[in-house]
Amino acid sequence: MNIGSHTEVLAWREHPVSAAMIGWLRERISVYQRDIPDYVVRGRIEDARAASGSLKGYQEILGAIMEDPPIEIATEVDDFEDPAMRPSLKETP
C-alpha cells in the first residue's frame, strides 16, 4: 500500500482537520491515562478495563497516524536486451 511520500504525509498532518483529529486523540489518551488509576483506586475494575481497552485503541490509532512512511529507494534497472536481437550462436551452412 502506498501511503504517499514523506512530504505528503507531513502536509496531511498539518492540515487543520488532521491536526484537530490528532489533538483530539492526544486529549482522549491523556483523559484515560488520568482516569484509569482513579477507577482502580475506587474499585471500579470493569470501568478501568473498558477505559484500558479504549486507551490502547486510541494509542494504536495515533501511532499509526504518526508513523513515518518508509523511504522509497529507487532500484537501478539494467537496460533491457531483447533475446531475439542477439546474434545467433548457430553456425550457418
C-alpha positions in Angstrom: 0.0 0.0 0.0 1.4 3.4 -1.0 0.5 6.0 1.6 2.4 8.8 0.0 5.7 10.4 0.2 7.2 11.8 3.5 6.3 15.4 2.5 2.7 14.4 1.6 2.2 12.8 5.0 3.7 15.8 6.8 1.4 18.1 4.8 -1.6 15.9 5.7 -0.7 16.0 9.4 -0.5 19.8 9.2 -4.0 20.2 7.6 -6.4 21.8 10.1 -8.8 18.8 10.2 -6.0 16.3 10.6 -4.3 18.4 13.3 -7.6 18.7 15.1 -8.1 14.9 15.0 -4.6 14.3 16.3 -5.1 16.8 19.1 -8.4 15.1 20.0 -6.7 11.7 20.1 -4.0 13.0 22.4 -6.6 14.6 24.6 -8.5 11.3 24.9 -5.4 9.4 25.7 -4.5 11.8 28.5 -8.0 11.6 29.9 -7.9 7.8 30.0 -4.3 7.8 31.4 -5.6 10.1 34.2 -8.9 8.2 34.8 -7.7 4.6 34.8 -5.7 4.8 38.1 -8.7 6.6 39.7 -11.1 3.8 38.6 -8.7 1.2 40.1 -8.4 3.0 43.5 -12.2 3.3 43.7 -12.7 -0.3 42.9 -14.4 0.2 39.6 -12.4 -2.5 37.9 -14.9 -3.0 35.0 -14.6 0.7 34.2 -10.9 0.5 34.4 -10.8 -2.4 31.9 -13.1 -0.7 29.5 -11.0 2.5 29.7 -7.8 0.5 29.3 -9.2 -1.0 26.0 -10.2 2.4 24.7 -6.8 3.8 25.7 -5.0 1.0 23.8 -7.1 1.6 20.7 -6.5 5.3 20.7 -2.8 4.8 21.2 -2.7 2.4 18.3 -4.5 4.8 16.0 -2.3 7.7 17.0 0.8 5.5 16.5 -0.4 4.6 13.0 -1.1 8.2 12.1 2.2 9.5 13.4 4.3 6.7 11.9 6.6 7.9 9.2 6.2 6.3 5.8 9.1 4.1 4.6 11.6 5.9 2.4 11.4 4.5 -1.1 14.7 3.8 -2.6 14.7 3.7 -6.4 16.1 0.4 -7.7 18.5 0.6 -10.6 17.2 -1.2 -13.6 19.5 -2.7 -16.2 18.8 -1.9 -19.9 16.6 -4.5 -21.5 18.2 -6.7 -24.1 15.8 -8.4 -26.4 16.8 -12.0 -26.7 15.5 -12.1 -30.3 18.0 -9.4 -31.3 21.1 -11.3 -30.1 23.3 -12.7 -32.7 22.8 -16.4 -33.3 25.3 -18.9 -31.9 24.3 -21.5 -34.5 26.7 -21.9 -37.4 25.1 -21.3 -40.7 26.0 -23.8 -43.5 
